[in-house]
Amino acid sequence: LDFATPLPVLAITRFMGISEQDSGTVKTLSRSLTLIARTEQDRMGALANGIKELTDVLEKEIIKRENNLTEDLLSIMVRAQQKGIYSRDEVVANAMFMLFAGHETTINLICNGVLAFILNPDQWKILRQDPSMIYNATEECLRYDSPVKRSQRLPTTDTCLGGNTLRKGDRVFAVLSSANRDPKEFDYPEKFNITRHPNPHIAFGGGIHHCLGVSIARMEGQEAFLALS
C-alpha cells in the first residue's frame, strides 16, 4: 500500500483541482466509503460520517470555484451547475464518486499486479528484459486479478438469463473476476501470462457501464510497474 497509494491519489486530486495538502484528507475520508461493502455492525454510522465530512470538503472546494473557475474537473462540473445542467447535490455526488473511484480501484490494480509478479517471477523476468511488454503486462494484471471483483445490477424488467428468470428489481451481481477466467474466452485462464494476446478482459466493465477512467487507470498501472522494473 505504501507503494501503490500515492500515485493514484495524487493523480485524481490534481485532476479534480484539489491541493496536494488536502489529498491526504480526501484519501482518509474515501477509505470510509469502502465500509459499505464490509460487515462490521457499526459500519453504517462510520460510512455516514465519512460521507458527511467528504461532502463538507467538496462544498468548500465548490464555493472557491464559483467566483474563480479554472480548467480542473471540479470547475467543469461547477460550470455545468451554473448552466442548470447539474444541481449542487449532483456536483457533490459526482465529485465524490470521481474522487473515490479515481484512486481506490487503481490502488487495487497495482497491489494485485505486484503480487502476481511476485508469485510468477518468470513473467517479471520477461517484463524486465522487454519493457515494451508493459501494455500487455498491465492488461494481464487487470484480467488475472481484477481490481473490481463484481458489479451490481437491478433489472428494469423481468428478464431471462442463462435459463434463469430475473425479476424486475432483483439484485444481480455480475462477477467480473469470474468472467475474466472464462475458459471459453481464455486459453489456460488460471495462468498469469503477460504475453497473452488478444486479451478481451472486462475488468473495466462494458457498454454504458464502461469505466470512465480507463485511460488514466491503465497509464498509472503501466507507470507503477515500469518504476519497479
N, C-alpha and C positions, 0 to 999 in steps of 0.2 A: 504493500500500500504506500510506503514511503516513496517508492519509485513511480508507481502508477498514478498517484493522485494529483501532483502539482500541475502537470501539463494540461489535462482536460479541464480542471477548474480554472486555470489562468486563461485558457483559450476562450471558454464560453463567457466568462465575466468580462473579458476585454471586448468580445464581440457584442455583448449587451451594453458596454459602456460603463460598467461598474468598476470602481477603482480597485487596484491590487490590494490596498489596505482593507477593503471590505470583503475581498474574495474569501478570506478565512471564515468570516461570519456567515457568508452565503453557504459555504461548504458544510459548516456545523449544523445550520438550520435545515439544509437539504437532507442531511442524514436522517433527520426525524421523520421525513416523509416516507422512508423505507419501512417504517413501523406498520404501515397499512397492510403489508404482506406477511407480517410476523404474528406470533401467537401469544405474546405477553398479555396478561389480563389488563394491565393499565396502559396498554399501547394507545388507545384512542385519545386519552387525555393528553399524553405526550405529543401525539400527532397533531391534535388541535392547537396546542401551544406553539408547536413548530410552525404550523401554517400561519398563525396569527403574527408571530414575530417576523417571519419572512415577508408577510403582507405589509407589515409596518416599514420594513426596509425598502420594499419596492415602491410604496406610496411616497416615501421621501425622495426616491430617485425620480419618480414621475413628476413630482412637483418641481424639482430642479429643472426639468426639461421643458416644462410648459412655457417658460419665457426664455429658454436658451437651448433650442433644438440643435442637435448635431447630426452626424451621419451614422450613429450607432443604432443597433437593432431596437433598443427601447425607444429611442427618438422616433423611429419609423412607426412604431406602434402608437406613440402619443400623437403623431400627425394623423393617423387613422382615426383616433378618438376625436380630434378636433374637427375632422371632416364628417363625423357622425357614422363612421363605418364600425367603430368599436365603442362600447361603453367603457367607463373607467374599470368596472369589475372585470370586463373581458380583457382589458390590457393587463391588469394584475394577474389574472388567471393564466393567460398565455405566457407572460413573462416568467411566472413561477414554473410553469411546465418546461419552458425552454431552458431555464437555469438548471433544473433538476435533470431532465432528460439529456441535456447537453454535456454532462460530465459523468453521471453515475454509470451509465452503460459502457462508456469508453474506458473507465477505470476497470470495469469487469473484463473488457476485451484484453487490455494489457496484462492484467493479472492472470487470466486464463491462458493467454498466449505464452507468457513466460513459463508457466507451469508445464504446458505442453512441450515446450522446447527442452525443459529440464528433464522431463520423462522420456524424451526422444532425442538424445544427443546426436544421432546420425542426421536428423533433419536440421539441427542447429549448425552442424558442420557444413551442410550444403549451403545454407544461407551465408555463413561467414566466408565461404570460398567464392560465392557468387551473389553479391548484394543486389544484383539486378533481379533476383528472385523475390524481392521484398513484397511486390504486389501479390503474387501468388501465395506467398507465405502468410500474409495478413488475411487473405481470403480463406485460407485453410484454417487459420485460428478461429475465424468467425464461424466456420462450418463445424469444426471439430468440437468446440466447447463454446456454444453461443452465449453472448453476454446477456441476452434475454431468453429465458427458457420457454416461456409461454405467453400467450396473448389472449385476453378475454374478449368474447363477443356475445352480443344479445341478438338473436334472430328477430327480425321485424315482422316476419310471417312464419306460419308453420312450414317447415322445410324437411325434406327427406335427404339424408346424407349417409352414404355407406350402408344403406338398408335400415337406418335408424330414423325415427321421427323426432325432429327438434321442434318443440312448441314455441310459439311467439313468446319472447321474454325469458326463455330458458337461459341459464348461464352456461356458456360453452367456452372451453379452453382449447385453443389451437396450440399444440405443443411443438414449438419451432425446433427445439433441440432434437426431438424425435424425427421430424421431417428431414432434418439435416443428416440423419444417419440411415435414411431410407435405402435399402439395398437395391430397390428398383431404379434409383437415381444415381447411386454412387457405387463404384467398384470398391470392395473392401472398406466399407463405411467406418469401421471401427479403427482403421489405421490412420494415423496422422501423417499426411504426405503433402509436403509443400510444393511438389511438382504436379499435383493434381490439376488436370485441365481436360475439359471445362469443369467449372465448379459452381453449379447452379443453386447454391445455398439460399436460404430465405431468412438469414439472420436479421435482415433489416425489414422483414415483413414483405408485403406486396400490395399491388393495386393502390387504392386510395389510402391505404394504411402504410404505404412505404415510408420508411423513416425520412424525415425532413433533413436530418443532419448527417446523411450517409457520407457525403464527401469529406466533411471535416473529421468524422469518426475514422474513416479509412486513413486519412492523412496523418492523424495523431497516432494511430496504431503503427503505421509504417515508420514514422519518425522515432517512436519509442523503441521498436525492435532494432532499427538500424543503430541507434545510440548504444545499445547493448552489444551489438556485434563488432 
